[in-house]
Amino acid sequence: MSAIDVVIMAAGKGTRMKSQLPKVLHRLAGRPLLGHVLDSAAALQARSAVVITGHGATEVEAFCAKWTGAAGQKSHETALRPVRQEPQLGTGHAVQQAVPVLPDDGLTLILNGDVPLVRTETMQRLIALCGDDQIALLTVDTGRDAGAYGRIVRGAAEPDGDVPVRAIVEAKDATPDQRAITEWYSGVMAAPTRLLKRYLALLTDDNAQQEFYLTDVVKHAVAGGTPVLALKIDDEAEVAGVNSPVQLAELEREVQRRTAQRLMEAGVRLLDPARFDVRGDLQCGQDVEIDVGCIFEGTVALADNVRIGAHCVIANARVEAGAMIHPFTHIDGGKDGVVVGPGALVGPFARLRPGTQLGAEVHIGNFVEVKNSTLAAGAKANHLAYLGDATVGERVNYGAGSITANYDGANKHRTVLEADVHIGSNCVLVAPVTIGAGGTVGGGSTITKSTPPGALSVARGKQVSIANWARPQKKR
């Protein structure tokens, strides 16, 4: 099979979006529309992807420069090259701009930057249909009015029963009989590059819109003796474009429906798949349960037997086996990520920020915020507390209303709570400070100096009292 070069149409203005943002950069499932299409090119192992830019070219080209694939890694196979269309004189004119950078030995697949849901297997079927000497079109027939799409005009049936494609007629140029045709062109085309270049050179702007139509390639191919075949599908959503906020929202629901279906087929229990959003990559182990209204962003991994309560927002995090995230919890790992250890309990109404690492059986309760901190196995902060830039040892109990004062206005400092430390309610730990193993800080204390292991520390204002103290043993 010939090498595949993909041309992506991304020059349109999208005036119905009523936004200064280029249409192809509007987000679907957390990523720009164009990003979805580029991922499709990478999935095909295309040799190159040529992005035709026009409106908002600077922003679109900047996105192309930093694009990484869905898995977070730029494709090693697909060379990405933006090419500008100035001025915009039609779809045929757009593809003409790519001609100088398309090698003759390849096959060109034309996609649209605002049509993000074309399946990889559909594109592979289209490429196979094209072969080395034919042009292949992806068409849709839903049995109803085709609106503004170009109609597929077919000729008389051949002896083998095939009804060949003779032309594509744009809606504005169609006769009443042609407008009644319900099969329409999706904008996706595959062609041997040497033939595509030949027929692109024949395009004129002799039509109602005085534009160079890419669709006119078909009539020139038929006149030149090149067979034109159609791969007809009935899934309209697969080739739906985005030209308005309404269409973007409709496509968002379709993406989420597909994602929910895939996860449920793999065994994930979604209490209501219609109230579920993935805006990135979500990987789930066995026996995962997700309640309503949850949003997953970036890269999220949920291990076996994880439970996610209602209305949680989780981004860039790994939740280990058996952990429970109670309702209304916000986990945002940013670039540093968040790890929730096995069997941990988080929330409700908790917030975990970048750099948080919770060990096994850690408890983070309601209205507790943790940032850039490590909590070892069995540590607890159950109520109304803040832990920032802290290292917390095993079995530490962190009281309600207590905070680490880790920022002095210029630098951030570390707070260390060694194993079995107890911090009373309404304490302020002014970093850098270390509370030694087994120590206790009395409620309402402000601690500015490190304390030795086993000490009872009570500090108010500038008065500090530190005493050796043995905590009473719990009755068994």
Secondary structure as UniProt FT lines:
FT   STRAND          4..10
FT   HELIX           15..17
FT   HELIX           23..25
FT   STRAND          27..28
FT   TURN            29..30
FT   STRAND          31..32
FT   HELIX           33..43
FT   TURN            44..45
FT   STRAND          48..53
FT   TURN            55..56
FT   HELIX           57..66
FT   TURN            70..71
FT   STRAND          79..84
FT   HELIX           91..96
FT   TURN            97..98
FT   HELIX           99..101
FT   TURN            104..105
FT   STRAND          107..112
FT   TURN            113..114
FT   HELIX           120..130
FT   TURN            131..133
FT   STRAND          135..141
FT   TURN            147..148
FT   STRAND          151..154
FT   TURN            159..160
FT   STRAND          165..169
FT   HELIX           171..173
FT   HELIX           176..179
FT   STRAND          183..192
FT   HELIX           193..200
FT   TURN            201..202
FT   TURN            208..209
FT   TURN            214..215
FT   HELIX           216..223
FT   TURN            224..225
FT   STRAND          228..233
FT   HELIX           236..239
FT   HELIX           245..265
FT   TURN            266..267
FT   STRAND          269..270
FT   TURN            273..274
FT   STRAND          276..284
FT   TURN            286..287
FT   STRAND          289..290
FT   TURN            292..293
FT   STRAND          294..302
FT   TURN            304..305
FT   STRAND          307..308
FT   TURN            310..311
FT   STRAND          313..319
FT   TURN            321..322
FT   STRAND          324..325
FT   TURN            327..328
FT   STRAND          330..332
FT   TURN            334..336
FT   STRAND          338..340
FT   TURN            342..343
FT   STRAND          345..346
FT   STRAND          351..352
FT   TURN            354..355
FT   STRAND          357..358
FT   TURN            360..361
FT   STRAND          363..371
FT   STRAND          374..375
FT   TURN            377..378
FT   STRAND          380..388
FT   STRAND          390..392
FT   TURN            394..395
FT   STRAND          397..398
FT   TURN            400..401
FT   STRAND          403..405
FT   STRAND          415..417
FT   TURN            419..420
FT   STRAND          422..423
FT   TURN            425..426
FT   STRAND          428..430
FT   STRAND          433..435
FT   TURN            437..438
FT   STRAND          440..441
FT   TURN            443..444
FT   STRAND          446..447
FT   TURN            453..454
FT   STRAND          455..460
FT   TURN            461..462
FT   STRAND          463..468
//
